Structure formats: C-alpha cells, structure tokens
Amino acid sequence: MKYLGIDLGSKTLGLATGTGIIASPWKTLKFKEHNFTLALEMLLMAIGEYQPNQVIIGYPLNMDGSVGKSAEIVLEFKKLLESKISKDLTVVLFDERRTTFSAHQVLIDANIKRAKRKELKDKLAATIILQTYFDKLKFANSNSSER
C-alpha cells in the first residue's frame, strides 16, 4: 500500500511518501499565498505521479483539541480534493499538532542553515505526520492482536 502525507501551509504543500513502515520526505510544492485552487491542481499532479492508495493530511487542531481557522481550511481543502479524485483513494485527516515545530527543531538541532531549513521544513513536517500515522497504525494493530 502506498501512502502520501501532506502538510498544507498558506504558501506550500509539504509531501512525504511511504508504504506503511517508514515515511520519507518527497517534495515541497509552492504556490501563491492562500491560492488553494493552484495548490489542489499541483497536488492532483503529484497524486497522478505517485499513485497512492491513501492520502494523509495533517489536521492542525488547536492545542486544546478545538478546531481553529487553520483546521477549517484543511477540512475545506480535503473536501475539494475528494471531489476531484477517485472514490477508491481514501483521504484521512490526522492530528498534526506541533509537527511543523518539531520539524523546525530537528533542522535546528542538525545545524541546518536558516535558508535551507525554510526549504526543508514543509516536507519534513509531512514526513513526521505520515510517520506518526504509521506508528499509530502499528500500535493499534499490535494491541488488537494481543487480545
């Protein structure tokens, strides 16, 4: 099974790929700020290129778990995406609280220069989202097999 992880920002889409065990950074798609129509077109081309079975989109809930403006934008983007793709392709929202912060911190700890960090953080955030999703699936599967 092929997975595509997405970190949606106001000007970028960070993308990561994986087959259910390890997520890998793929690319960052850049678009004009808040031009989600262009972002959707670019994403559809990436989906055509990679051919995933499932798309995991980071869902940026507030720290208290409530839905804020960013989460509402992601929810609308998900609906737009689902209207343009095959019903066979599953789109999942996945709680991504603090993933961009974590990605930024990893890059700082690795002594990556500021300009390079800016270039890498979105696809690294997507990788963290996707890897966390894989880890939760593994944990859920291991707990259900112990019963």
C-alpha positions in Angstrom: 0.0 0.0 0.0 1.3 3.5 -0.9 0.7 6.5 1.3 1.1 10.2 0.6 1.5 12.5 3.6 0.6 16.2 3.3 1.4 19.3 5.3 -0.8 22.1 4.0 0.5 25.6 4.6 -0.6 29.0 3.4 2.0 29.0 0.6 3.4 25.4 0.4 2.4 21.8 0.4 4.9 19.5 2.0 4.7 16.0 0.7 6.0 12.7 2.1 5.7 9.1 0.8 5.8 5.7 2.4 4.5 2.1 2.3 3.4 1.8 5.9 6.6 1.3 7.7 8.9 4.3 7.1 7.9 7.7 5.8 10.3 9.6 3.5 10.3 13.3 2.5 9.3 13.7 -1.1 8.9 17.3 -2.2 7.5 20.8 -1.4 5.1 22.4 -3.7 5.0 26.2 -3.7 2.0 28.4 -4.6 0.9 31.9 -4.2 -0.3 32.6 -0.6 -3.8 31.2 0.0 -4.2 30.1 -3.6 -5.6 26.7 -2.7 -7.0 26.2 -6.2 -3.5 26.1 -7.5 -2.3 24.0 -4.6 -5.0 21.5 -5.4 -4.0 21.3 -9.1 -0.4 20.8 -8.1 -1.4 18.1 -5.6 -3.5 16.3 -8.2 -0.5 16.1 -10.5 1.6 14.7 -7.6 -1.1 12.2 -6.8 -1.1 11.2 -10.5 2.7 10.8 -10.4 2.9 8.8 -7.2 -0.4 6.9 -7.4 -1.0 6.5 -3.6 -3.7 4.3 -2.1 -4.3 6.6 0.8 -3.7 10.3 1.4 -3.0 11.5 5.0 -3.5 15.3 5.5 -2.2 17.0 8.6 -5.1 18.4 10.6 -3.9 21.3 12.7 -6.1 21.3 15.7 -5.6 23.8 18.5 -3.6 22.6 21.5 -6.9 22.1 23.4 -8.2 19.9 20.6 -10.7 22.5 19.2 -11.0 23.3 15.5 -9.5 26.7 14.6 -9.1 28.6 11.3 -6.2 26.5 10.0 -8.1 23.3 10.7 -11.2 24.7 8.9 -9.0 25.5 5.9 -7.6 21.9 5.8 -11.1 20.5 6.1 -12.3 22.6 3.1 -9.2 21.5 1.2 -9.9 17.9 2.0 -13.5 18.3 0.6 -12.2 19.9 -2.6 -9.6 17.1 -3.0 -12.2 14.4 -2.5 -14.4 16.0 -5.1 -11.6 15.7 -7.7 -10.2 12.2 -7.1 -11.4 8.6 -7.5 -13.6 7.2 -4.7 -11.0 4.4 -4.3 -8.5 6.9 -2.9 -9.0 7.4 0.8 -8.3 10.8 2.3 -7.6 10.8 6.1 -7.3 13.8 8.4 -4.6 13.2 11.0 -3.9 15.3 14.1 -0.7 17.2 13.4 -0.3 19.4 16.4 3.3 20.6 16.8 4.7 18.8 13.7 5.9 21.9 12.0 7.5 23.0 15.3 9.1 19.5 15.6 10.4 19.6 12.0 11.9 23.1 12.6 13.5 21.9 15.8 15.0 18.8 14.1 16.6 21.0 11.5 18.0 23.4 14.1 19.4 20.5 16.0 21.1 19.2 12.9 22.7 22.6 12.4 21.0 23.3 9.1 21.3 26.9 8.0 18.2 29.1 8.1 17.7 29.3 4.3 18.0 25.5 4.0 15.6 25.0 7.0 12.9 27.1 5.3 13.3 24.9 2.2 13.1 21.6 4.1 10.7 22.1 6.9 7.4 21.5 5.0 8.4 18.2 3.5 9.9 17.2 6.9 6.6 18.2 8.6 4.7 16.0 6.1 7.2 13.1 6.9 6.5 13.5 10.6 2.8 13.5 10.0 3.0 10.3 7.9 5.5 8.5 10.2 3.3 9.3 13.3 0.3 7.9 11.4 2.3 4.7 10.6 3.3 4.4 14.2 -0.3 4.8 15.4 -1.4 2.1 13.0 1.3 -0.3 14.2 0.4 0.4 17.8 -3.3 -0.2 17.1 -2.6 -3.4 15.2 -0.2 -4.7 17.9 -2.8 -4.0 20.6 -5.6 -5.7 18.7 -3.5 -8.8 18.1 -2.8 -9.2 21.8 -6.5 -9.5 22.6 
